[in-house]
Amino acid sequence: MLAETAVNRATADPMPQTSSWQFNGVSRGLLSVIELSHRSENFYREQADSTEAIPLAILREILSALHFRDENTFNHSRRVGLIAMGIAQQLCWEKENIKQLEIAALLHDIGKIGIPDHLLYKPGRFSAEDFGLMSHAVEVAEDILQSCRLPLSIRRTVLEARRYYSGLEDYSRPVGTELSQGARILAVADAYESLSREQVFRDAKDHHDITDFLKERAGTQYDPRVVETLCRWLDNGGLSLLRSAAGKDSSFIQSSQNGSLMMGAIGTVFAELYALEQAYDGFSIIDADRNVLLVNRGCQQLFGRTGELFEPQPWTPELFPITNFNHQAFGEDEYPLDVMLAKRRPMSVNVQIRQDDRHFEAAEVQCFPLFDVDGLFRGVAEFYKCKDRTRHQSHQFKELALQASRDALTGIANRGELENQLANIMDRYLADPQGSIFSVIYLDIDHFKSINDNYGHAVGDEVLVELAKLLRQEAYSNELAARYGGEEFVVLCPELELMQAAGRAERFRLEIAKLRFKGAPDLRITSSFGVAQIESQEKLDSVLKRADKALYESKKNGRNRTTVLRREELSQSLSKVTPAVENEDFIFKAELAGVLYDEFLIMKMKSFVHDNSAKVRHVTKGEVLLQLGKKKLGGRWGKDPSRQPVLIEMKSTNDERSGPAGGRKQKLQVRITPIGTVKKREVFQDRARHTYRMLRTYFVSE
């Protein structure tokens, strides 16, 4: 048994002094992890046809250790399981899936077994540092569940239950990554049960206060549909069932309550894993047959496997891509593991961890052989310590990173975060064009300026905040809602085809029309939408322009509607425009009188480019083409001049005459045109005149 193994390691007589290094504190606990993994492997091998998700004996031992460590945490886990099962039954889950969800709920807090007393029983609120230390409990739980070889569905449920439903609240989670429904259920069940119990730092909340709390955070921290299902289950008898279960002990724990020494020894295993999670950037455990049994989350991140759940497998160099400190590949039998196995003694070596073809990270690898009480070799522990970074980020750092990705007013993603996620989702599409399609929804509040003019900017801000809140609640957890600027919003929809995204946009549009505002009870708003889907061999800029063009069509055709636009439809509409006919409203023409001896012209041109962050697009004899301003996402002009890009074309003429000091003065024709989409002639003309005035200051005028 796991408990017996742990006790044997803790109470065994030491080996002779010459071998004392074999029995450091770390190896004793890790031997129990190897034993746990092998027991689980034998169970699944012997009962290949069994539907049992985990060996019952191991489950009893772990839960008994949790009960021994902290009875309140154990009872909390049991009640969370009851709530989670009730929600799953309301959602018509299959019996086997409900059973796995119950196991996940029972095990979701086992990492607390290794938490030090001063932290676990702290009589007050946690500080930011405390939160960072408590976060290791999740990592320890993952280590144990991985060692138990639990089904991936159970492990994923436990790990993802700690994450926010909305990807916006989890800055490290890429768009398109959706949490499992089991994790979303467990998160809501855990929150409800925790708030219903009295804590040292707060009183217990009543049922109505808890449901109000969950509803307030639905769409951000919790899945709105799961919150609704919880309320329905509680109203249909779940609340009375939960109250009747309070205070009752679990029957299957009673058979394992004796043997406090064994339970304490298991707790020591958890405590050692907790210490390792604190001390190292990553670690792995390999048995005597070179099978990798455990790779902790930090180690997976070091080697670029952030989106995977590790499963035991034979050791290969590809699992741990490292080079020597000079970036040279290790030869056969030169890997740290091979050298340590040959010597059977601890060793430390400096290596480079390969991030990609060009980037490496310097690290120290410490290898320890693991021997049992009889001196038999049982495995290897490898510990990684990075030299140039600290893996464990502070609570404040994570909060700052989250704030940097949010719009200050509405709390949803800002334009910078939108552009980052667009780049990520485009990379996934290029890697898998068939399986990683996506659609983009542009939306704009109709007549928003009149809202500010008639009701004031405070009401205008309330409109933006409420619309953003609605988008958060209505969007799926793998989607991203962002404020692009002003009254414009974008929703990024992974894995949605065009007409599915159009249906999503229509749902948004109808719900927006139902919004009510405290500052203006009589105010009703509408919105216009444009939708486009990425198409074969299309660039990101192209699909964004189509979504923007579709939005423009919705506004041109009366507003309060949704327009979809395919690439071929856009090509057809553009082909109807005669290229020879130019819109004079969006062309600015003027002349400058400049001194054209070459050195002077070049000097002035360089000054203009440098001072105004302009870009030289083209230079030939007698002609210069410059770009002033940066292009916005989708091509539309912004309100700031830096986001109103123009092309400046300057051509010399043959009208030449003498200038001051004998210099040659020549007329320069200036032509300014917009880059991107400008809706109003006045906006462009103002920008063009301002640009022309700036140009004049850099040339000798008449």
C-alpha positions in Angstrom: 0.0 0.0 0.0 1.1 3.6 -0.5 0.8 4.3 3.2 2.9 1.3 4.1 5.5 2.2 1.5 5.8 5.7 2.9 6.1 4.5 6.5 8.8 2.0 5.5 10.8 4.8 3.8 10.4 7.0 6.8 11.3 4.4 9.5 13.9 2.3 7.8 17.3 1.8 9.3 19.9 3.9 7.5 22.5 2.3 5.2 26.2 2.4 6.1 27.8 5.9 6.1 29.4 5.3 2.8 26.0 5.3 1.1 24.3 8.0 3.2 24.0 10.3 0.2 21.5 7.8 -1.3 18.9 8.6 1.4 18.4 12.3 1.3 15.0 13.6 2.3 13.9 14.1 -1.2 14.5 10.5 -2.4 12.3 8.9 0.4 9.2 10.7 -0.7 9.9 10.2 -4.4 10.2 6.5 -3.9 6.6 6.5 -2.7 5.6 8.3 -5.9 7.3 5.6 -8.0 5.5 3.0 -5.9 2.2 4.8 -6.5 2.7 4.9 -10.2 3.6 1.2 -10.5 0.6 0.2 -8.4 -1.7 2.1 -10.6 -0.1 0.6 -13.7 -0.6 -2.9 -12.4 -4.2 -2.2 -11.5 -5.1 -1.0 -15.0 -3.2 -3.9 -16.6 -5.0 -6.5 -14.5 -8.4 -4.9 -15.0 -8.2 -3.8 -18.6 -11.9 -4.3 -19.1 -12.9 -2.5 -15.9 -14.8 0.8 -16.1 -13.4 1.8 -12.7 -11.6 5.2 -13.2 -9.1 4.8 -10.3 -8.1 1.9 -8.0 -10.4 2.1 -5.0 -7.6 1.3 -2.6 -5.5 4.2 -3.7 -8.5 6.5 -3.7 -9.2 5.5 -0.1 -5.6 6.1 1.0 -5.4 9.6 -0.5 -8.8 10.7 0.9 -7.9 9.2 4.3 -4.7 11.3 4.2 -6.8 14.4 3.4 -9.2 13.5 6.2 -6.3 13.1 8.6 -4.7 16.3 7.5 -7.8 18.5 7.6 -11.3 17.2 8.2 -12.9 20.4 7.1 -11.2 20.3 3.7 -12.3 16.6 3.4 -15.9 17.4 4.2 -15.8 20.4 1.8 -14.7 18.1 -1.0 -17.4 15.6 -0.3 -20.1 18.3 -0.4 -18.6 19.8 -3.6 -19.0 16.3 -5.1 -22.6 16.2 -4.1 -23.3 19.6 -5.7 -21.3 18.7 -8.9 -23.3 15.5 -9.3 -26.6 17.4 -8.9 -25.6 19.8 -11.6 -24.4 17.1 -14.0 -27.7 15.1 -13.5 -29.7 18.3 -14.4 -27.6 18.5 -17.6 -28.4 14.8 -18.4 -24.9 13.5 -18.1 -24.2 9.8 -18.6 -23.7 7.8 -15.4 -20.1 7.0 -16.0 -19.2 10.6 -16.7 -21.0 11.6 -13.4 -18.9 9.1 -11.5 -15.7 10.6 -12.9 -16.9 14.1 -12.0 -17.5 12.9 -8.5 -14.0 11.6 -8.2 -12.6 14.8 -9.6 -14.5 16.8 -6.9 -13.3 14.5 -4.1 -9.7 14.9 -5.2 -9.7 18.6 -6.2 -8.2 19.8 -2.9 -5.7 17.0 -2.2 -2.8 19.3 -2.8 -3.6 21.0 0.5 -2.2 17.9 2.3 1.3 19.3 1.6 0.5 22.9 2.6 2.4 24.1 5.8 0.2 24.6 8.9 0.9 28.3 9.2 -0.6 28.8 5.8 -3.4 26.2 5.8 -4.7 27.4 9.1 -3.9 31.1 8.8 -6.4 33.1 11.0 -6.9 35.9 8.4 -7.1 36.8 4.8 -4.3 35.7 2.5 -1.7 38.3 1.3 -0.5 38.3 -2.3 2.5 36.3 -1.2 0.2 33.8 0.5 -1.8 33.3 -2.7 1.4 32.5 -4.5 2.4 29.9 -2.0 -1.1 28.4 -2.0 -1.0 28.1 -5.8 1.5 25.2 -5.4 -1.3 23.1 -3.9 -2.7 22.8 -7.4 0.7 21.7 -8.8 1.1 19.1 -6.1 -2.4 17.7 -6.8 -1.5 17.5 -10.5 1.7 15.6 -9.6 -0.2 13.0 -7.5 -3.0 12.6 -10.1 -0.5 12.1 -12.8 1.3 9.5 -10.8 -2.0 7.7 -10.2 -2.4 7.5 -14.0 -6.0 8.8 -13.7 -8.0 9.3 -16.9 -7.2 12.6 -18.6 -10.8 13.7 -18.2 -10.5 13.6 -14.4 -7.1 15.4 -14.4 -8.3 18.0 -16.8 -11.4 18.7 -14.7 -9.4 19.2 -11.5 -6.8 21.5 -13.1 -9.1 23.6 -15.3 -11.6 24.2 -12.4 -9.1 26.7 -11.1 -9.2 28.8 -14.2 -11.7 31.6 -15.1 -14.5 30.7 -17.5 -13.7 33.7 -19.7 -10.4 33.6 -21.5 -10.1 37.3 -21.0 -9.6 36.8 -17.2 -6.8 34.3 -17.9 -4.1 36.2 -19.7 -2.0 33.1 -20.3 -4.8 31.2 -22.1 -5.0 31.5 -25.9 -8.2 32.2 -27.6 -9.9 29.0 -28.8 -9.0 27.0 -25.7 -12.2 26.0 -24.1 -12.5 24.6 -20.6 -14.1 21.2 -20.2 -17.7 21.3 -19.0 -16.7 19.2 -16.0 -14.2 21.9 -14.9 -16.9 24.6 -15.3 -19.3 22.5 -13.1 -16.6 21.9 -10.5 -15.7 25.6 -10.3 -19.3 26.6 -9.6 -19.9 23.8 -7.1 -16.6 24.6 -5.3 -17.5 28.3 -5.0 -21.0 27.7 -3.8 -19.9 25.3 -1.0 -17.0 27.5 0.1 -19.2 30.5 0.4 -21.8 28.6 2.4 -19.2 27.7 5.2 -17.9 30.0 7.9 -14.3 30.9 7.5 -11.8 32.4 10.0 -11.8 35.7 8.1 -15.6 35.9 7.1 -19.0 34.7 8.0 -20.9 32.1 6.0 -23.2 33.6 3.3 -26.8 32.5 3.0 -28.2 30.8 -0.1 -29.6 33.9 -1.8 -26.4 35.9 -1.3 -24.3 33.1 -2.8 -26.5 32.8 -5.9 -26.4 36.6 -6.4 -22.6 36.4 -6.1 -22.3 33.7 -8.7 -24.8 35.4 -11.1 -22.8 38.6 -10.8 -19.6 36.8 -11.9 -21.4 34.7 -14.6 -19.7 35.1 -17.9 -16.3 36.1 -16.4 -15.3 33.7 -13.6 -18.1 31.2 -14.0 -20.1 29.6 -16.8 -23.6 31.4 -16.9 -25.3 28.2 -18.0 -23.8 26.2 -15.1 -24.8 28.8 -12.6 -28.4 28.7 -13.9 -28.4 24.9 -13.7 -27.1 25.1 -10.1 -29.9 27.4 -9.1 -32.5 25.1 -10.8 -31.1 22.0 -8.9 -31.1 23.8 -5.6 -34.7 25.0 -6.1 -35.8 21.4 -7.1 -34.6 19.7 -3.8 -30.9 20.1 -4.0 -30.7 22.6 -1.2 -32.5 20.4 1.3 -30.3 17.4 0.2 -27.2 19.5 0.7 -28.3 20.6 4.2 -29.2 17.0 5.2 -25.7 15.9 4.1 -23.9 18.5 6.2 -21.9 17.0 9.1 -22.1 13.4 7.9 -18.9 11.4 7.5 -18.1 9.3 4.4 -18.6 5.6 4.9 -15.7 4.4 2.9 -13.2 6.5 4.9 -14.0 4.6 8.1 -12.1 1.5 7.1 -8.9 3.6 6.8 -9.1 5.8 9.8 -6.7 3.8 12.0 -3.0 4.1 11.5 -2.2 7.8 12.0 1.5 7.1 11.4 0.7 5.9 7.9 -1.5 8.9 7.2 1.2 11.2 8.5 3.8 9.5 6.3 1.6 10.1 3.2 1.3 13.7 4.2 5.1 13.8 4.2 5.1 12.7 0.5 2.8 15.6 -0.3 4.9 18.0 1.7 8.1 17.0 -0.2 6.4 17.5 -3.5 5.3 21.0 -2.3 8.9 21.8 -1.3 10.1 20.7 -4.8 7.5 22.8 -6.5 8.8 25.8 -4.6 12.5 25.1 -5.1 12.8 24.2 -8.7 11.5 25.4 -12.1 10.7 21.8 -13.1 11.4 18.2 -12.2 10.8 14.7 -13.5 10.8 11.1 -12.1 12.0 8.2 -14.1 11.9 4.6 -12.9 14.7 1.9 -13.2 13.3 0.8 -16.6 13.8 4.3 -18.0 10.0 5.0 -18.0 9.1 8.6 -17.3 6.5 8.5 -14.6 6.1 12.1 -13.7 6.8 15.4 -15.4 5.5 18.3 -13.3 3.8 21.4 -14.9 6.9 23.5 -14.6 9.0 21.0 -16.5 6.4 20.8 -19.2 6.4 24.6 -19.6 10.2 24.6 -19.8 10.0 22.2 -22.8 7.1 23.9 -24.5 4.3 21.5 -23.7 2.0 24.0 -22.0 -1.2 22.7 -23.7 -0.7 19.0 -23.0 -1.3 16.7 -20.1 1.6 14.3 -19.7 1.1 10.5 -19.7 3.8 8.0 -18.6 6.0 6.9 -21.5 9.6 5.6 -22.2 12.4 8.2 -21.9 13.7 9.5 -25.1 16.0 12.5 -25.9 13.1 14.1 -27.8 11.1 14.4 -24.5 13.8 16.6 -23.0 15.5 18.5 -25.8 18.7 19.9 -24.3 22.2 20.6 -25.5 25.5 21.2 -23.6 26.2 24.7 -22.5 27.9 25.5 -25.9 24.7 24.6 -27.8 26.2 21.3 -29.0 24.1 18.2 -29.1 24.9 15.4 -26.7 26.3 12.3 -28.1 25.1 8.8 -27.4 25.4 8.0 -23.6 26.4 11.6 -22.9 23.0 12.9 -21.7 23.0 13.7 -18.0 20.6 10.8 -17.3 23.0 8.3 -19.1 26.1 9.6 -17.2 24.3 9.4 -13.9 23.0 5.9 -14.6 26.5 4.8 -15.4 28.0 6.3 -12.2 25.0 5.7 -10.0 25.9 8.9 -8.1 24.2 12.3 -7.9 25.5 14.9 -10.5 24.9 18.4 -11.7 25.5 19.8 -15.2 24.8 23.1 -16.9 22.7 22.7 -20.1 20.8 24.7 -22.7 17.1 24.0 -23.0 16.0 24.2 -26.6 13.0 26.6 -27.0 13.0 26.6 -30.8 15.5 26.5 -33.6 17.1 29.8 -32.5 16.3 30.2 -28.8 17.7 28.4 -25.8 17.4 28.8 -22.0 20.3 28.2 -19.7 19.6 25.8 -16.8 21.2 23.6 -14.3 20.1 19.9 -14.2 20.6 18.0 -11.0 20.2 14.2 -11.2 19.7 12.0 -8.2 19.6 8.1 -8.2 16.8 6.7 -6.0 17.6 3.6 -3.9 15.2 1.6 -1.6 16.0 0.5 1.9 17.7 -2.6 0.5 20.1 -0.6 -1.6 18.3 -1.5 -4.9 18.2 1.1 -7.6 14.6 2.2 -8.2 14.8 5.3 -10.4 16.0 8.8 -11.1 14.9 12.3 -10.1 15.9 15.2 -12.3 15.6 18.8 -11.1 15.8 21.8 -13.4 16.8 25.3 -12.2 16.8 28.1 -14.7 19.7 30.6 -14.5 18.1 33.7 -16.0 14.5 33.7 -14.8 12.1 32.9 -12.0 9.2 30.7 -13.0 6.9 31.4 -10.1 5.4 34.8 -10.9 3.9 36.8 -8.1 0.2 37.5 -7.6 0.9 41.2 -8.3 2.7 40.4 -11.6 -0.2 38.3 -12.9 -2.7 41.0 -11.9 -0.6 43.6 -13.8 -0.3 41.4 -16.8 -4.1 41.0 -16.8 -4.7 44.7 -16.5 -2.4 45.4 -19.4 -4.6 43.3 -21.6 -7.9 44.9 -20.5 -9.8 48.0 -21.7 -9.8 50.4 -18.7 -13.5 51.4 -19.0 -15.2 48.1 -20.0 -12.9 45.5 -18.6 -12.9 43.4 -21.7 -9.8 42.9 -24.0 -8.2 46.0 -25.4 -6.9 46.5 -28.9 -3.4 45.3 -28.0 -4.7 42.0 -26.6 -6.9 41.6 -29.6 -4.0 42.0 -32.0 -2.0 39.5 -30.0 -4.7 36.9 -30.0 -5.4 37.5 -33.7 -1.8 36.7 -34.5 -2.0 33.5 -32.4 -5.1 32.3 -34.0 -3.7 33.0 -37.4 -0.6 31.0 -36.6 -2.8 28.0 -35.7 -4.8 28.4 -38.9 -1.7 28.4 -41.0 -0.5 25.2 -39.3 -3.9 23.5 -39.7 -6.2 25.3 -42.3 -8.9 22.6 -42.1 -9.2 22.3 -38.3 -8.5 25.9 -37.2 -10.9 28.1 -39.1 -12.2 31.2 -37.4 -14.6 34.1 -38.0 -14.5 37.7 -37.0 -17.5 39.9 -35.9 -17.2 43.7 -36.1 -20.0 45.7 -34.3 -20.7 49.3 -33.8 -23.3 51.1 -31.7 -25.6 53.0 -33.9 -25.7 56.8 -33.5 -23.5 56.7 -30.5 -22.5 60.4 -30.8 -26.1 61.4 -30.4 -26.2 59.4 -27.1 -23.3 61.4 -25.7 -24.8 64.7 -27.0 -28.3 64.1 -25.7 -27.6 62.1 -22.5 -24.1 63.1 -21.5 -20.8 61.2 -21.5 -21.6 59.4 -18.2 -24.6 57.7 -19.9 -22.4 57.0 -22.9 -19.9 55.3 -20.7 -22.7 53.2 -19.1 -23.8 52.1 -22.6 -20.3 50.9 -23.4 -19.9 49.1 -20.1 -23.3 47.3 -20.3 -22.7 46.3 -23.9 -19.3 44.9 -23.0 -20.8 43.0 -20.1 -23.4 41.5 -22.4 -20.8 40.4 -24.9 -18.9 38.7 -22.0 -22.0 36.8 -20.9 -23.2 35.8 -24.4 -19.8 34.9 -25.9 -18.5 31.3 -25.4 -15.6 30.7 -23.1 -13.2 30.1 -26.1 -14.1 33.3 -27.8 -12.7 36.8 -27.3 -14.7 40.0 -27.0 -12.6 43.2 -27.3 -13.1 46.9 -27.5 -11.4 48.1 -30.6 -11.9 51.8 -29.8 -14.7 54.3 -29.2 -18.0 52.5 -29.8 -16.5 49.8 -31.9 -16.1 46.2 -30.7 -14.7 42.9 -32.1 -15.6 39.3 -31.3 -13.1 36.6 -32.3 -14.8 33.3 -32.9 -12.5 30.2 -33.2 -13.9 27.1 -35.0 -17.0 29.0 -36.3 -17.9 29.0 -40.0 -19.4 32.1 -41.5 -23.1 31.5 -41.1 -22.6 30.2 -37.5 -20.8 33.4 -36.7 -23.6 35.4 -38.4 -26.1 33.6 -36.1 -24.0 34.5 -33.1 -23.9 38.2 -34.3 -27.7 38.2 -34.7 -28.1 36.9 -31.1 -25.8 39.7 -29.9 -27.8 42.3 -31.9 -31.2 41.2 -30.5 -29.9 41.1 -26.9 -28.3 44.5 -27.3 -31.7 46.0 -28.2 -33.0 44.7 -24.9 -30.4 46.6 -22.8 -31.7 49.1 -20.2 -29.6 51.8 -18.5 -29.9 53.3 -15.0 -28.7 56.7 -16.1 -31.3 56.9 -18.9 -34.3 54.5 -18.4 -35.9 55.6 -21.6 -32.8 55.0 -23.8 -32.8 52.2 -26.3 -29.8 51.3 -28.5 -29.3 49.3 -31.7 -26.1 48.0 -33.3 -24.7 47.1 -36.7 -22.6 44.0 -37.4 -20.2 42.8 -40.1 -19.0 39.2 -40.2 -16.3 37.5 -42.2 -14.6 34.1 -42.1 -11.0 33.3 -42.9 -10.8 31.6 -46.4 -8.2 29.5 -48.1 -4.8 31.2 -48.6 -6.1 34.4 -47.2 -4.1 36.8 -45.1 -5.2 38.2 -41.7 -5.5 41.7 -43.0 -7.8 40.6 -45.8 -10.4 38.9 -43.5 -10.4 41.9 -41.2 -11.0 44.3 -44.1 -14.0 42.2 -45.2 -15.5 42.2 -41.7 -15.0 46.0 -41.6 -16.5 46.3 -45.1 -19.5 44.2 -44.1 -20.1 46.5 -41.1 -19.9 49.5 -43.4 -22.6 47.9 -45.6 -24.8 47.3 -42.6 -24.6 51.0 -41.6 -25.1 52.1 -45.2 -28.2 50.0 -45.6 -30.0 51.4 -42.6 -28.2 50.1 -39.5 -29.4 47.6 -36.9 -28.6 44.7 -39.1 -26.0 42.0 -39.7 -24.1 41.7 -43.0 -21.8 38.8 -44.0 -19.2 39.1 -46.7 -17.3 36.4 -48.6 -14.1 37.1 -50.4 -15.6 36.6 -53.9 -18.5 38.9 -53.0 -16.0 41.6 -52.1 -14.1 41.1 -55.3 -17.3 41.5 -57.3 -18.3 44.7 -55.5 -14.8 46.1 -56.0 -14.8 45.2 -59.7 -17.8 47.5 -60.2 -15.7 50.6 -59.4 -14.0 52.1 -62.5 -10.4 52.6 -61.6 -10.0 55.6 -63.9 -12.5 57.6 -61.9 -11.1 59.1 -58.7 -13.0 60.5 -55.8 -11.8 64.1 -55.6 -13.2 64.4 -52.1 -10.4 62.2 -50.9 -7.5 63.7 -52.9 -5.6 66.7 -51.7 -3.4 68.6 -54.3 -1.1 71.6 -53.8 2.3 72.9 -54.7 5.5 73.8 -52.9 8.3 76.0 -54.1 11.5 74.3 -53.1 15.2 74.8 -53.6 16.3 71.7 -55.4 20.0 71.4 -55.1 20.3 67.8 -54.0 22.1 68.0 -50.6 19.6 70.5 -49.3 16.6 68.5 -50.5 17.9 65.3 -49.0 18.7 66.9 -45.7 15.2 68.4 -45.4 13.5 65.1 -46.4 15.5 63.2 -43.8 14.4 65.8 -41.2 10.8 65.4 -42.1 10.9 61.6 -42.0 12.7 61.6 -38.7 10.7 64.2 -36.9 7.3 62.8 -37.9 8.0 59.1 -37.9 7.3 58.9 -41.6 8.2 56.1 -43.9 9.9 56.3 -47.3 7.9 54.1 -49.6 9.5 54.9 -53.0 12.2 57.2 -54.4 13.1 57.9 -58.1 14.5 60.8 -59.9 12.2 63.8 -59.4 9.6 61.8 -57.3 9.3 60.8 -53.7 6.5 58.7 -52.0 6.1 58.9 -48.2 3.7 57.4 -45.7 2.7 59.4 -42.7 0.8 57.6 -39.8 0.2 54.0 -39.0 -2.5 51.8 -40.3 -5.2 50.6 -37.9 -6.4 47.0 -37.6 -8.9 46.5 -40.4 -7.9 49.6 -42.3 -10.2 52.2 -40.8 -9.0 55.6 -39.7 -8.9 56.4 -36.0 -9.4 59.6 -34.2 -5.8 60.3 -33.4 -3.7 61.7 -36.4 -1.1 58.9 -35.8 -3.9 56.5 -36.8 -4.9 58.5 -39.9 -2.3 57.3 -42.4 -1.8 59.1 -45.7 0.4 58.8 -48.8 2.4 61.9 -49.7 3.5 62.0 -53.4 5.9 64.8 -54.3 6.9 65.4 -58.0 9.2 68.0 -59.4 8.1 70.1 -62.4 10.0 71.8 -65.2 9.0 75.2 -64.0 12.4 76.3 -62.8 13.7 79.8 -61.8 16.4 81.4 -59.8 16.2 81.5 -56.1 18.1 83.2 -53.3 21.9 83.1 -53.4 21.8 81.7 -56.9 19.9 78.5 -55.9 17.4 77.0 -58.3 13.8 77.2 -57.2 11.4 74.6 -58.6 7.7 73.9 -58.1 6.9 70.6 -56.4 3.5 69.0 -57.0 2.1 67.5 -53.8 -0.6 64.9 -53.8 -2.0 63.5 -50.5 -4.4 60.5 -50.4 -5.7 58.4 -47.5 -4.6 54.9 -46.7 -7.5 52.8 -45.5 -11.1 53.7 -45.1 -12.2 57.3 -44.3 -16.0 57.8 -43.9 -16.1 61.6 -43.8 -14.6 64.0 -46.4 -14.0 66.7 -43.8 -11.9 64.4 -41.6 -9.6 63.6 -44.5 -9.3 67.2 -45.8 -8.4 68.4 -42.3 -5.7 65.7 -42.0 -4.4 66.6 -45.5 -4.2 70.3 -44.9 -2.4 69.7 -41.6 0.1 67.4 -43.4 0.7 70.0 -46.1 1.4 72.7 -43.5 4.0 70.5 -41.9 5.6 69.9 -45.3 5.9 73.7 -46.0 8.0 74.2 -42.8 10.7 71.9 -44.2 11.1 73.6 -47.6 12.0 77.1 -48.7 8.6 78.5 -49.9 7.9 81.4 -52.1 
